[in-house]
Amino acid sequence: MELTKAGSWPQQTRDYIEDVKAEMQRVSWPSWPQVRATTGVVIAAVFLFAAYFWVVDAVVNALIQHVMNYFTRR
């Protein structure tokens, strides 16, 4: 039983590669302007999220510092 499985792997591999090639021909690839536009959106979103988290981090850090200072003074 195991020998038949071991002997069929080359054919299974060939079938898999042929299926992948056929599927890749059906893929709808974006145009170069679409790629540039979406890349720009992603880069802008990354910077906006970074700025947002920087502000949130600064606010939370300031609040924690105030709480720590309040309790260490007493």
Buried (B, 14 or more C-beta within 10 A) or exposed (E): EEEEEEEEEEEEEEEEEEEEEEEEEEEEEEEEEEEEEEEEEEEEEEEEEEEEEEEEEEEEEEEEEEEEEEEEEE
